[in-house]
Amino acid sequence: MEDKVKIFMCEDDENLGMLLREYLQAKGYSVDLFPDGEAGSKNFSKEKYDLCILDVMMPLKDGFTLANEIRVFNAEIPIIFLTAKTLKEDILEGFKLGADDYLTKPFSMEELLFRMEAILRRVNGKKAVREEPYVIGHFTFDVQKQTLQIGDKTTKLTTKENDLLALLCENVNQVLERNYALKKIWGVVDYFNARSMDVYITKLRKLLKDDPDLEIMNIHGKGYKLISSVVG
């Protein structure tokens, strides 16, 4: 029998938290529910989880702060934020922290389940990654290890950073179409995922700035192009 997918959930609304936990358990998931960010922070490292569901506005420690701490333990685990906020700045802040999705309250439990399943399919159903590292400019990019190295400096990439850079490398010196990348990595083409990808492009540019000959260009109306004279 397969092990159940284990969900880490932090929600300070007791009724909503219990409803979500019972619903997801009825759908075959294992769910650990914590009432605030502080309790979540103390317990995350005690278990191995497959996905996080974090309320943004929580007492003692908010969801964004908790997500930062979670990333120290696990840079790759998918995160879904739940929030009553609708400000674009707050949503983009979540994506900057590596969020995989964002649900604004009120939402249906069926929608949450759909989004969870879409994320888990992407995480578990990816094709085999390239075995040989890429050489782009002065960098060595290992897709399997999710590392980017230049000289003695090695950076561990998040899953989304890794996937997006891999697509850029697959299409080096060619246009990577925006909608293709969105469907490949996020699964859905919409405004918030598009803004999320812009955030990750900015993060990749910062990571690649140690080689002035490397550039990720915006191709207006089409997508992005990774420019490199050295490719391997």
Secondary structure, DSSP 4 states (H G I P E B T S, - for coil): -PPPPEEEEE-S-HHHHHHHHHHHHHTT-EEEEESSHHHHHHHGGGS--SEEEEESS-SSS-HHHHHHHHHHH-SS--EEEEES---HHHHHHHHHTT-SEEEESS--HHHHHHHHHHHHHHHHSPPPPPSSPEEETTEEEETTTTEEEETTEEEEPPHHHHHHHHHHHHTTTSEEEHHHHHHHHTSS--HHHHHHHHHHHHHHHHHHTTSTT-EEEEETTTEEEEE-S-B-
